[in-house]
């Protein structure tokens, strides 16, 4: 059964490949649901933070982090490392490049080696944060925050926008563009709320309060953005692997049919050879 044995090896490989891809998909699924379950922790913090920015809206102090006229724009492109994420990252990078076309004075800042490899030709001296997987999400968020605030305070940048993937659902990931700095939109929104506070005593310098709150807010927003990016990437991986599993299962079924036909062919061939040998012997 030479041909059948050969096809049997192909069938064994197909079965093992389906099992392997299914395992990878299960890992991506678990990562998605684990990260999603932790996401709600941001909501309570954000609700508490609103009150602080409502107080800022009562002050007349100005600060580069809540308003400036510097035309230089930093475009923070967030990509994620990992297998099967080529199409996922490409969507983010294409949107980041489109965003650059809307800003004459802009430069890229990359999160992830995929973003650096694609964008470094457009911003040769680009700042990149490529080790999030090894140093951690929070540590990366703090490092990015320190760099961005330093760039704005030193008037190298006036505005920062972030391009990243947001997990709309398990089946759908949306590329979002978010204005991170300055925080003027946030302050404006809070000033529109009805305030019962008529007299507010500020025991610290308002400018220092603004700087501290903006620093903390940017760190939190960056952490949330990076967290959402990882959730979206896990969903994208799972979706890609699900399609791959379906394709491999179809190939496995085709190989099974091929194996059955090969096995039957080998049996028929063996019977014909046996019959021919007996006919020759009787002669």
N, C-alpha and C positions, 0 to 999 in steps of 0.2 A: 504493500500500500504506500508506495513512494509519494505520489501526488497528494494523497489524503494526509499523510504525515506532515508534508510541507504546509498545507493549508491549516492543519491543526495548530502548527506553531504560530501562524498568523492570527488564528482565533484566540489563542492564549494571550498573545500580545494585546489584542483588542480588548479582551476582558480586563486585563491588568490596567490598561490605559483608562478605561471607563472608571474603574475603582479609584485610580489615582486622582483623576479630575474631580470625581465626586467628593473625595476627601478634601481637596483644596477648596471646593465650593462650600463644603460644610464649615471649614475654618473661616472663610470670608463671611458666611451667614452669622456665625457666632460672634465675630468681631463687630459686625454691624449692630446686632441686637444688644451686645454688651455696652457699646459706646452710646447707643441711643438711650438706653436705660439711665445713663448718667447725665444726659443732656439737660434734664429738667432742673438741675442744680443752678443753672445760669439764670433762670427766670426770677427766682426770689432775690438774687443779688441785684438784678437789673431794676426790679421794683423798688428796692431800698435806695438805689443810686439816684433814682429820679428826684427824691427829696433834696439831695445835695445840690443837684443842678438847678432846682427851683430856687434855692438860696442864692446861687451865683447870679441868677437873672435879676435879683434885687439889688445887686451892686453895680456901680458904675465903672469898676476896674476893667482894664483891658489886658489882654494877654495874647501872645502869638499863637498859642494853642487853641484859642477860641475865636480868633479872627486876625487876619493879616492881608496885606495886598501884594505879597510876593507871588509872581506869576509862575515860578518853577514848581513843577508837579512831579511827584514820585509815584510810580505805578508799581505796586507790590503784587507780583504774580505768584500765586501759591500753587505749586504742584506737589504731587505725592510720589514717593518712591514705591516700588513694588512691581511685581510681574502682572502682565495683562492689563496695563493701564496706559498704553500708548494713545489710544483714541481719547480716553478720558483727559489726559494731560494736554493733548493737542488742542482740544476745544478751549481750554483755559488760556493757552498761549495765543491762539488765534484771536480770542476776545481781547487779550491784553494788548496785542499789536494794533487791533482796531481802535482801542482806546487811546493809544499813543497818537494816532492820526488826528485826534480831536484836541490835542494839546501841543502847541508849537514848542514850548519849552518843557521838556519832560525827560525823565530817565527811568530805566527799569531797576527794580530791586527784586531779587529772586529768592524764593523759598523752595528749596529742592534742587537737586542737581539737574533734573530734566529742564527746569526753567532756565538755569544758568547756561546749559549747553546750547539752548535755542536762542537766548536773548543776548548773550555776551557780544555777539557781532554788532548788535544795535546800540549797546551801551558798554564800550570796551572796559571802562573802569567800574563796572557794576558791582555793587555790594551783594553778596549772596549768603544765605543761611542754608547750608546743605546737610547738616548733621542732626536734624530733629529726631530721627529714629534712635540715635545713640544718646543724645543729651536730654531728651524729653520734650513734651509739648510746652509745659509751663516755662521751662528754662529758655526755650526758643522764643516764646512770646515775649519774655522779659528782654532778651537780647535784641529782638527786632524793635521793641518799644524804645529802648535806650538809644538805638541808632536813629530812629525816626524823630524822636523829640530833640536829640542833639542837632540833627540836620535843620529842623525848623527854628530852634532857638539861635542857631548860628547863621540863619537866613540863607542856607543853601537850598532849602525847600520852603514852599509856602502851603502846599496842599499835598495830601497823600490819599490815593484811592487804592482799593484792594480788589483784585480780580481772583475769585476763588469758586469752588464748586460747593453748592448747597444741596443737601439731601432732601429734595421735595417729597420723595417717597422712596420705598425700597426699589421700585421699578424706574424711577425718574430722578436724574440729577441735573440741576440747573446751574449754569454759570452766572454768578452774580457780580455786579460791580458796586462796591460800597465806598462812600466817602468816609474815610476814617478821621482825618485831620484837615483843617481845624474843626473843633467841636461846636461851631457856631449854630449848626442846625439843631443840635440837641438842646442848647441853651434857649434858642428861639422857641422850640416846641414847648419847653417847660414853662416859659414865661406866659404862654397862652392859657395855662390852667388857672382856674380861679384860686386865688391865694387868700387865706384867712389871716396870714401873718402881716400885721401892719408895721410892727417895729421889730427889727432884727438887730441884735447886738453882735458885732463881729469883733472878737477878741484878738484875732490874728490879722495880719496883713491880707487883704482880699486877693492880691496878686499871688501871694504864696498859697492861699487856699485853692485858687484856680489851678495853679501849677500842680499841686498835689492831687487834686481830684481828677484833672485831665490825665495825669500820669497813670493813676489807678484805673481810670476808665479805659484808656488805650490798651493797657495790659490785659484787662478782662475781655475786651472786644477781640483782641488778637488771639487770645486763648480760645475763645469761642469759635472764631473763624478757622483756626487750625484744627480744632476738634471736629467741626462740621466737615472740613475737607477730608479728614480721615474716615468719617462716617460715609460720606459720598463715595470715596474711593473703594471702601469695602463693598458697598452696594454695586458699584460698577464692576468690580472683580467678580462678584457673585453672578451678575447678569451675564458677563462674558463667559464664565465657566459653565453656567447653565446651558447656554447655546452650544458650547463645546461638548458637554455631556450628551445632549440630544443628538448631535452629529455623530459622536463616537458610538452611541447606542445603535444608530442606524447602520453604521459601518459594521458593528459587531453582528447585527442580524444578517447583513449581507454575507459576512464571512461564514456565519453558521450555515446558511443555505449553500454557499460555495463548498464548505466542508462536507455537507451531506451528499452533494452531487459528486464530489471527488471520491468520497468513500464508496459510493455506489458504483462509480466508474471503475475504481480499483477492483472491486468485487467482481464486476462483469468481466473485466480484463483477465482476472485470475481464473474465472470459470472457463472463459474461452480458451485460455492457454492450457488449462487442465484437460478440456475436452479435445483440443487439438493433439495433445500429447498422447491421449488414449487412442485416438483414431490412428495416429502414426504407429502406435505399438501393435494394434490389431492387424495392420497391414504387414 
